[in-house]
Amino acid sequence: MAALDQAGAWLLSTMGWWIVGLFLTFMLLELALPGNQAPRGGSNGSRLVTNFGMAALTAFLGLAIPFSSVIAAQMAQDAGFGLFNAVSAPWVAVMVVAVLSRSFLNYWVHRAFHAVPLLWRLHRIHHCDTHVDLSLSLRQHPLDYPPRLLAFAAGTALLGLPVWAVLIADLMLVATNYWEHVDGRMPKRLERALGLVFVTPEAHRLHHSTFQPQTDSNFGGGLIVWDRLFGTHRDPQAEDARQIGLEEVDPDTAAHIGRQLALPFVKLPRR
């Protein structure tokens, strides 16, 4: 495992470049695919400032918090805590467990952010945007980050995942997050084939609908199998997103970064 540990150290030192490189790759894909309708109301420039601004604020908060899944992995390894620190397993098995567990946990954390009122107050900022495109993958309230961090760190420690597996699984989640938000329509046959296993952009558009039964579906985590297994799947081949955004938030508010930062503290009509 020494070679994998070295690979993990290299990935950690180059993680920022990987994240930026993936974003640029999916940006090119988005430009190559035919898009959906334009943003509803508001200014597209303002919504882009909000989306990228939220990402920058979340990144600064991440730097300010002296903890991460990588640190949790290292602490668990030093303490001999967690499944793979107690049981020897082939690296392929570790990698498969890391990816599947990360996807599974992401699905349930995402569902919790919809089901728990306090968490929904934070997560609804992501759903306020009136258009689904790659920039939306970056949009979350900075306070949305700490609960997710704790959940993923706990999962990492319990499984005793090594640093290299955590980093690879995290990069795969980053890639699927970008992919799900791409504004582009694929050929129907390709969409149907990929949609048997993965969350496709069209499936995720339903998740950003103003119609709550659609909003509370296709939670993803990269793999659509969790939605199929736990009864939250809706087929994009059978229905379209009625409208993107939240009915209780007007487009101008959705595109204003200051109002979005304050939105968790504003009482809105019950969903």
PyMOL commands that set and color helices and strands:
alter all, ss='L'
color gray80, all
select helices_A, chain A and resi 2-32+44-64+69-79+83-86+91-115+117-128+134-138+142-159+163-180+188-194+201-207+212-215+225-229+251-254+257-265
alter helices_A, ss='H'
color red, helices_A
deselect
rebuild
show_as cartoon
